Amino acid sequence: MATKIKTIDKQSEVYPECHWCADNVGRIALWGNLGLFFLKLICGIEGDSKALLADAVHSGVDVLTAALVMICLRISKSPPDDEHPYGHGKMEYIASMFIGISLWSVATLILYECLIDIVRGVTHQPNTIALAGLLISIAANELMFRHSLCCGNRFKSPAMIANAWENRADVYSSLAALVGVVGAQLGFLFMDPVGAILVAILISWSAFNMMRDSWKGILDHSIDESIENKIRKEVSKHSEVQKVASLRTREVGPYLEINLKLAVSPDLSLREGCEISNRIKHALVEKIDDRVSIINVCPTGFYGKG
């Protein structure tokens, strides 16, 4: 039988406002990036800046991915049902993977366009309006980063954390674009597309990290080794347990799942075995990482210590 822990409810007793922040991460990201997309698009066209237009495309992708995060977060919070007895937590990994793939595609397109521009020769020089757009972009994305990362860490949400680092990537990409625009205004015209190339490189690195972490989650990667060591240490305190016969762990969205098989004396009755498993289950609930959502403990006969 599974034991469930409502960790978010415990945290909300101390920080009730966190619920509002978490529920609105997607909306803030969506409308914030939509506003930045139009701002950077207009400033990029009026300011004649390739770097700022590349950054605008980045924000355009963010609008699509923010909408996806909103949908996936809503689905991942759905309770388990007959077709999905383990819940819908993996939708968050799917959202993170989509964000990564989208960013990688955008970075490749930007890189290609800028290299062509450099080969053909750069003749345009950005003006001051491009600088204004970039400064506003840096400030707004940093605020959205801090908001989404705080919520992601509070609720242990991969999608929120991925969304946060996507906003931080926007800060870095806007800084790279800023370097390009300033360099071009000082007379080094090639610096504008070079700034856009730096934006593409930063986007690619962010996309790679997102896809790597999402892939681990989709493939049921084991949880941190330190947590597994804590589980074994807690189990060793119970003298009735001869050994940990099997320990399997995985992350399911923001939660952890533990499947534990304990070797006990074959002379114990079924009731005694169940009592031991229940005691250990409750001990793990109190001592292990507060993200634990499901613990399955099963006693099995032990016939030797070899």
matplotlib code that plots the C-alpha trace (Angstrom):
import matplotlib.pyplot as plt

x = [0.0, 1.3, 1.8, 1.3, 2.6, 1.1, 4.3, 3.0, 0.2, 2.8, 4.8, 1.8, 1.0, 4.2, 4.1, 0.5, 1.4, 3.6, 0.4, -0.5, 3.0, 3.1, -0.3, 0.6, 4.2, 2.9, 0.7, 3.5, 5.9, 3.4, 2.4, 5.8, 7.5, 4.7, 5.3, 9.1, 8.6, 6.8, 9.1, 12.2, 10.7, 9.8, 13.1, 15.1, 13.4, 13.5, 17.0, 18.3, 19.8, 20.3, 21.3, 18.1, 15.9, 17.6, 16.7, 13.1, 12.8, 14.1, 11.2, 8.7, 9.7, 9.4, 5.7, 4.9, 6.8, 5.3, 1.8, 3.0, 4.3, 0.8, -0.9, 1.6, 1.6, -2.2, -2.1, 0.7, -1.3, -4.2, -4.8, -4.0, -6.7, -7.3, -5.2, -2.5, -2.2, 1.1, -0.3, 0.8, 4.0, 6.0, 4.2, 6.6, 9.6, 7.8, 7.3, 11.0, 12.0, 9.9, 11.4, 14.9, 14.1, 12.5, 15.4, 17.9, 16.0, 15.9, 19.6, 20.5, 18.4, 20.0, 23.5, 22.9, 21.5, 24.3, 27.1, 25.6, 25.3, 29.0, 30.2, 28.2, 29.4, 27.7, 26.5, 24.0, 24.6, 22.1, 20.9, 19.9, 16.4, 18.0, 19.9, 16.6, 14.9, 17.8, 18.0, 14.3, 14.6, 17.4, 15.5, 12.2, 13.7, 15.8, 12.6, 10.8, 13.8, 13.8, 10.0, 9.9, 13.1, 11.7, 8.4, 10.3, 12.5, 9.6, 7.4, 10.3, 8.9, 11.1, 8.9, 9.0, 12.8, 13.3, 11.1, 13.2, 16.5, 15.0, 14.4, 18.0, 19.2, 17.2, 19.2, 22.5, 21.3, 20.2, 23.6, 25.3, 23.1, 23.9, 27.7, 27.0, 24.9, 27.4, 30.3, 28.5, 27.7, 31.4, 32.1, 32.7, 29.7, 30.4, 29.8, 26.0, 25.8, 28.6, 26.3, 23.5, 25.8, 26.7, 22.9, 22.6, 25.4, 23.9, 20.5, 22.1, 23.8, 20.6, 18.7, 21.2, 21.0, 17.2, 17.0, 19.6, 17.7, 14.3, 15.6, 16.8, 13.3, 11.5, 13.8, 13.1, 16.6, 17.4, 17.1, 20.2, 22.6, 22.7, 18.9, 19.3, 22.0, 19.7, 17.0, 19.5, 20.7, 17.2, 16.3, 19.4, 18.1, 15.4, 16.8, 14.1, 15.4, 18.2, 19.1, 17.8, 16.9, 16.0, 15.8, 14.5, 13.9, 12.8, 11.5, 8.0, 7.7, 8.3, 7.9, 10.1, 9.0, 10.6, 10.1, 11.8, 12.0, 13.2, 14.7, 13.3, 13.2, 11.1, 9.8, 7.8, 4.1, 2.5, 1.1, 4.5, 6.0, 3.3, 3.9, 7.6, 7.0, 4.5, 6.9, 9.7, 7.3, 6.3, 10.0, 10.9, 8.0, 9.5, 13.2, 13.7, 13.4, 10.1, 9.4, 8.6, 5.2, 4.9, 6.7, 6.1, 7.7, 7.5, 9.0, 10.5, 12.0, 15.7, 17.5, 21.1, 23.6, 25.8]
y = [0.0, 3.4, 6.2, 9.7, 13.0, 16.3, 18.3, 21.4, 21.8, 21.8, 24.4, 26.6, 26.8, 28.9, 30.7, 30.8, 33.4, 30.8, 29.1, 32.3, 32.7, 29.0, 29.1, 32.2, 31.3, 30.3, 33.4, 35.8, 34.1, 34.1, 37.7, 38.9, 37.2, 38.3, 41.9, 41.6, 39.9, 42.8, 45.4, 43.7, 43.1, 46.8, 48.1, 45.6, 46.7, 50.4, 50.1, 48.0, 45.4, 41.8, 40.9, 42.4, 40.7, 37.4, 38.1, 38.9, 35.5, 34.0, 35.7, 34.5, 30.9, 31.7, 32.7, 29.3, 27.4, 29.4, 28.5, 24.8, 25.0, 26.3, 23.4, 20.8, 22.1, 21.8, 18.3, 17.2, 18.3, 16.0, 13.1, 9.5, 7.7, 4.2, 4.8, 6.7, 5.1, 6.9, 10.3, 12.7, 14.1, 13.2, 15.8, 18.3, 16.5, 16.5, 20.3, 20.8, 18.6, 20.6, 23.8, 22.5, 21.3, 24.6, 26.6, 24.4, 24.9, 28.7, 28.8, 26.9, 29.3, 32.4, 31.0, 30.3, 33.7, 35.6, 33.6, 34.4, 38.1, 38.2, 36.4, 38.8, 41.9, 44.0, 47.5, 48.5, 50.2, 49.8, 53.0, 54.0, 52.6, 49.1, 49.8, 50.8, 47.6, 45.5, 47.2, 46.7, 43.1, 42.4, 43.9, 42.1, 38.7, 38.9, 39.6, 36.6, 34.4, 35.1, 34.5, 31.2, 29.8, 30.6, 28.8, 25.9, 25.3, 25.7, 23.2, 21.0, 21.5, 20.6, 22.7, 25.8, 25.5, 25.0, 28.0, 30.0, 29.1, 29.9, 33.5, 33.6, 32.5, 35.4, 37.8, 36.4, 36.5, 40.1, 41.0, 39.3, 41.3, 44.4, 43.9, 43.5, 46.6, 48.7, 47.4, 48.2, 51.7, 52.3, 51.5, 47.8, 46.8, 43.1, 43.1, 43.2, 39.8, 38.5, 39.5, 37.5, 34.5, 34.8, 34.8, 31.6, 29.9, 30.7, 29.5, 26.2, 25.6, 26.2, 23.9, 21.1, 21.2, 21.2, 18.2, 16.3, 16.7, 16.0, 12.8, 11.6, 12.2, 10.5, 7.4, 7.1, 8.2, 7.2, 9.9, 11.4, 8.9, 10.8, 10.2, 6.5, 6.4, 8.1, 5.4, 2.6, 4.3, 4.7, 1.0, -0.2, 1.2, -1.5, -4.7, -6.9, -6.1, -8.5, -6.6, -4.3, -6.9, -4.3, -0.5, 1.3, 5.0, 7.5, 11.1, 11.6, 15.3, 17.2, 14.1, 11.1, 7.5, 4.8, 1.0, -0.9, -4.7, -5.8, -9.1, -10.4, -13.7, -16.3, -17.3, -14.1, -14.1, -12.1, -9.7, -9.1, -8.5, -5.9, -4.2, -3.9, -2.5, 0.1, 1.2, 1.7, 3.4, 6.0, 6.5, 7.2, 9.7, 11.7, 11.4, 11.4, 14.2, 16.1, 15.5, 11.8, 11.1, 7.2, 4.6, 0.9, -1.4, -5.1, -7.7, -10.9, -14.0, -14.0, -17.4, -16.5, -13.6, -14.7]
z = [0.0, -0.9, 1.6, 0.3, 1.7, 0.9, 1.1, -0.6, 2.0, 4.8, 3.1, 2.4, 6.1, 6.5, 3.1, 1.9, -0.7, -2.5, -3.8, -5.7, -7.1, -8.2, -9.8, -11.8, -12.9, -16.4, -16.8, -15.7, -18.1, -20.9, -20.7, -19.8, -22.7, -25.1, -24.1, -24.5, -27.8, -29.3, -27.6, -28.9, -32.3, -32.7, -31.2, -33.3, -36.5, -35.7, -34.2, -37.2, -34.9, -35.9, -32.3, -30.9, -33.5, -32.6, -29.0, -30.1, -31.7, -28.4, -26.6, -29.2, -28.5, -24.8, -25.4, -26.9, -24.2, -21.4, -22.7, -22.8, -19.2, -18.1, -19.7, -18.5, -14.9, -14.8, -16.2, -13.8, -10.8, -11.8, -9.3, -10.3, -12.3, -13.6, -16.7, -14.9, -11.4, -10.7, -11.5, -14.3, -13.0, -16.1, -18.1, -16.5, -18.1, -21.4, -21.1, -20.3, -23.2, -25.6, -24.3, -24.9, -28.5, -29.3, -28.1, -29.9, -33.2, -32.7, -31.9, -35.1, -37.2, -35.6, -36.0, -39.7, -40.5, -38.7, -40.3, -43.7, -42.8, -41.7, -44.9, -47.1, -45.2, -42.6, -43.6, -41.0, -37.6, -34.7, -33.1, -29.5, -29.5, -29.7, -26.4, -24.7, -25.7, -24.4, -21.1, -20.5, -21.5, -19.1, -16.1, -16.9, -17.5, -14.3, -12.3, -14.0, -13.4, -9.6, -9.4, -11.3, -9.6, -6.1, -7.0, -8.6, -5.6, -3.2, -4.9, -6.5, -9.9, -12.9, -15.3, -13.1, -12.7, -16.4, -17.1, -14.6, -16.2, -19.6, -18.3, -16.9, -20.4, -21.8, -19.5, -20.7, -24.3, -23.9, -22.4, -25.3, -27.7, -25.7, -26.3, -30.0, -30.3, -28.3, -30.3, -33.6, -32.4, -31.7, -35.4, -35.3, -37.5, -37.4, -33.7, -34.1, -35.8, -33.5, -30.6, -32.2, -32.5, -28.8, -28.1, -30.2, -28.3, -24.9, -26.1, -27.3, -23.9, -22.0, -24.4, -23.9, -20.1, -20.3, -22.7, -20.6, -17.3, -19.0, -20.6, -17.2, -15.7, -18.6, -18.2, -14.5, -13.4, -9.8, -7.2, -5.5, -4.0, -0.7, -0.3, -1.0, 1.7, 4.1, 3.4, 4.1, 7.2, 8.5, 7.7, 9.5, 12.8, 12.8, 14.3, 12.8, 9.3, 8.2, 5.0, 2.3, -0.4, -3.0, -3.2, -6.3, -6.5, -9.1, -9.6, -10.8, -11.6, -8.3, -6.2, -5.2, -5.3, -3.1, -3.6, -0.8, -0.3, 3.2, 4.1, 7.5, 9.3, 7.6, 11.1, 11.4, 10.8, 8.0, 10.6, 12.1, 8.7, 7.9, 11.2, 10.5, 7.0, 8.4, 11.1, 8.6, 6.2, 8.8, 9.8, 6.3, 6.0, 8.8, 8.1, 4.3, 1.8, 2.1, -1.6, -1.0, -2.4, -2.5, -0.4, -1.0, 1.7, 1.2, 3.7, 2.3, 3.9, 4.7, 4.9, 5.4, 5.7, 2.8]

ax = plt.figure().add_subplot(projection="3d")
ax.plot(x, y, z, "-o")
ax.set_aspect("equal")
plt.show()
